[in-house]
Amino acid sequence: MMNEINNIVAAERAKLNILLALKEEASYSSNEQLLQAWLDATGGVPVARAFVRQCMLELEELKAVKIKVAGELMIATITESGLEHVEGRAIIKGVLRPEVR
């Protein structure tokens, strides 16, 4: 039970970190390989590419990102809804809320 809760929290944190990374990009977009490196750097533990892809797909289902595929890579672009979440103006269920600044 505790491990399942830890996994849920880790996924919610990863989805927030993906949105934060996309917000910082000039194009508001990034590919799964760069997002994986970002999560490795910000999360403290390495994450599998499959985990990154799953988080990206869940964010797309939540309308927080749009995804396109270029060759073998998924590319995510943050949506207005995703921006509102990271800026604290809206809440997306299933994504960790950003810290109050």
C-alpha positions as CSV (number, residue, x, y, z in Angstrom):
1,M,0.0,0.0,0.0
2,M,2.7,2.5,1.0
3,N,4.7,1.6,-2.2
4,E,1.6,2.3,-4.3
5,I,1.2,5.7,-2.7
6,N,4.9,6.5,-3.2
7,N,4.5,5.6,-6.9
8,I,1.4,7.9,-7.3
9,V,3.2,10.8,-5.6
10,A,6.3,10.2,-7.8
11,A,4.2,10.2,-10.9
12,E,2.4,13.4,-9.9
13,R,5.7,15.1,-9.1
14,A,7.2,14.0,-12.4
15,K,4.2,15.4,-14.3
16,L,4.6,18.7,-12.5
17,N,8.3,18.8,-13.3
18,I,7.6,18.0,-17.0
19,L,5.2,21.0,-17.1
20,L,7.7,23.2,-15.4
21,A,10.4,22.2,-17.9
22,L,8.1,22.9,-20.8
23,K,7.2,26.3,-19.4
24,E,10.9,27.3,-19.4
25,E,11.4,26.4,-23.0
26,A,11.2,29.2,-25.5
27,S,8.9,27.1,-27.8
28,Y,7.1,25.6,-24.7
29,S,8.0,22.2,-26.2
30,S,10.5,19.5,-25.5
31,N,11.1,15.9,-26.4
32,E,11.0,12.8,-24.2
33,Q,14.8,12.4,-24.2
34,L,15.4,16.0,-22.9
35,L,12.5,15.6,-20.4
36,Q,14.0,12.4,-19.1
37,A,17.3,14.2,-18.5
38,W,15.4,17.0,-16.7
39,L,13.6,14.5,-14.5
40,D,16.9,12.7,-13.7
41,A,18.4,16.1,-12.7
42,T,15.5,17.4,-10.7
43,G,14.1,14.2,-9.2
44,G,17.3,12.9,-7.6
45,V,16.8,9.4,-9.1
46,P,17.1,8.2,-12.7
47,V,13.8,7.5,-14.4
48,A,13.0,5.1,-17.2
49,R,12.1,6.4,-20.7
50,A,8.8,4.4,-20.4
51,F,7.9,6.3,-17.2
52,V,8.5,9.6,-19.0
53,R,6.4,8.6,-22.0
54,Q,3.6,7.4,-19.6
55,C,3.6,10.7,-17.8
56,M,3.5,12.6,-21.1
57,L,0.5,10.5,-22.3
58,E,-1.3,11.1,-19.0
59,L,-0.6,14.8,-19.3
60,E,-2.1,14.7,-22.8
61,E,-5.2,13.0,-21.5
62,L,-5.5,15.8,-18.9
63,K,-5.2,18.4,-21.6
64,A,-2.1,19.8,-20.0
65,V,0.1,19.1,-23.1
66,K,-0.3,18.3,-26.8
67,I,1.9,15.5,-28.1
68,K,3.3,14.9,-31.6
69,V,5.7,12.2,-32.7
70,A,8.8,12.9,-34.7
71,G,10.5,9.7,-35.7
72,E,11.0,7.7,-32.5
73,L,10.5,10.6,-30.2
74,M,7.4,12.1,-28.5
75,I,7.4,15.9,-28.3
76,A,5.2,17.6,-25.8
77,T,4.0,21.2,-25.9
78,I,2.4,22.7,-22.9
79,T,-1.2,24.0,-23.3
80,E,-2.9,27.0,-21.7
81,S,-4.3,24.6,-19.1
82,G,-0.9,23.3,-18.3
83,L,0.5,26.8,-18.0
84,E,-2.4,27.8,-15.7
85,H,-1.6,24.8,-13.4
86,V,2.2,25.6,-13.0
87,E,1.3,29.3,-12.4
88,G,-1.1,28.3,-9.7
89,R,-4.2,29.7,-11.4
90,A,-5.8,26.3,-11.9
91,I,-5.6,22.8,-10.6
92,I,-5.2,19.7,-12.7
93,K,-6.1,16.5,-10.8
94,G,-3.3,14.0,-10.9
95,V,-0.5,16.5,-11.1
96,L,1.2,17.8,-8.0
97,R,0.4,21.4,-7.2
98,P,3.3,23.8,-7.5
99,E,4.8,25.3,-4.4
100,V,3.5,28.7,-3.3
101,R,5.9,31.5,-4.1
